[in-house]
């Protein structure tokens, strides 16, 4: 008997449903408010393909053109609130590694010094499943659009981080935008 990936996943999902294991244990994202789920919305004023981050409203828009955009809910960290203006996606990474900035280590050594050598990519990494690195004038601006597995951070401001999206949502965006994509943060 030949077992395909699809049949294996179907059997695992069925087994979890029967056993009462929550869906989040199967690797799907926990629920968030409907308004923060990816959805098609009216949106104008930017060229097709542009990513627009509205920090104060906690939304990220991928402009599709013809007056439409794909809207995602985001969480915005202190660093994300400080970043305004234009950038480009200069690099993309799947399951990126992470290192706290020197300022983070200096500000809170008890929390961050142990990560000074970095954290390898994976489910426990603060950058989540994907990261889009924002560049200005060809240089890393040190701001990221990245994943998280913390649904409570979506739709609000959080203490650290740049622009957070649920892992499933950042994976979707990651697949839709190439390196070089224009990003407007307002």
LINMO-V995365 format. One record per residue. SS is DSSP state (a for helix, b for strand, c for the rest). PSI is psi in whole degrees, 0 to 359 (NA if undefined). Layout:
[[SS/PSI] [SS/PSI]]
This chain:
[[c/132] [c/124] [c/122] [c/163] [a/317] [a/315] [a/324] [a/312] [a/322] [a/316] [a/318] [a/316] [a/317] [a/317] [a/320] [a/322] [a/318] [a/323] [a/349] [c/10] [c/132] [c/151] [a/327] [a/334] [a/340] [a/358] [c/1] [c/160] [c/143] [c/163] [c/145] [c/171] [c/142] [a/321] [a/339] [a/1] [c/149] [c/134] [b/156] [b/128] [b/157] [b/138] [c/130] [c/168] [c/355] [c/152] [c/149] [c/137] [c/348] [c/142] [b/125] [b/124] [b/118] [b/90] [c/318] [c/331] [c/352] [c/45] [b/147] [b/133] [b/133] [b/110] [b/125] [b/341] [b/176] [c/35] [c/19] [b/155] [b/156] [b/121] [b/137] [b/147] [b/146] [c/160] [b/146] [b/122] [b/173] [a/317] [a/320] [a/325] [a/331] [a/340] [c/123] [c/153] [b/205] [b/151] [b/183] [b/152] [b/109] [b/340] [b/150] [b/143] [b/138] [b/133] [c/61] [c/154] [c/167] [b/145] [c/132] [c/150] [c/161] [a/324] [a/320] [a/317] [a/317] [a/318] [a/322] [c/73] [a/328] [a/329] [a/322] [a/340] [a/324] [a/344] [a/12] [c/332] [c/0] [c/165] [b/126] [c/158] [c/153] [c/178] [c/333] [c/2] [c/137] [c/339] [c/355] [c/206] [c/331] [b/154] [b/137] [b/116] [b/125] [b/132] [b/148] [b/132] [c/38] [c/3] [b/146] [b/123] [b/358] [b/22] [b/145] [b/150] [b/119] [b/171] [b/167] [b/155] [c/21] [c/92] [a/337] [a/345] [a/352] [c/133] [c/13] [c/173] [b/142] [b/165] [c/317] [c/166] [c/171] [c/257] [b/112] [b/140] [b/152] [b/148] [a/313] [a/323] [a/319] [a/329] [a/318] [a/311] [a/315] [a/318] [a/338] [a/342] [c/134] [c/166] [c/140] [c/350] [c/135] [b/135] [b/129] [b/122] [b/123] [c/NA]]
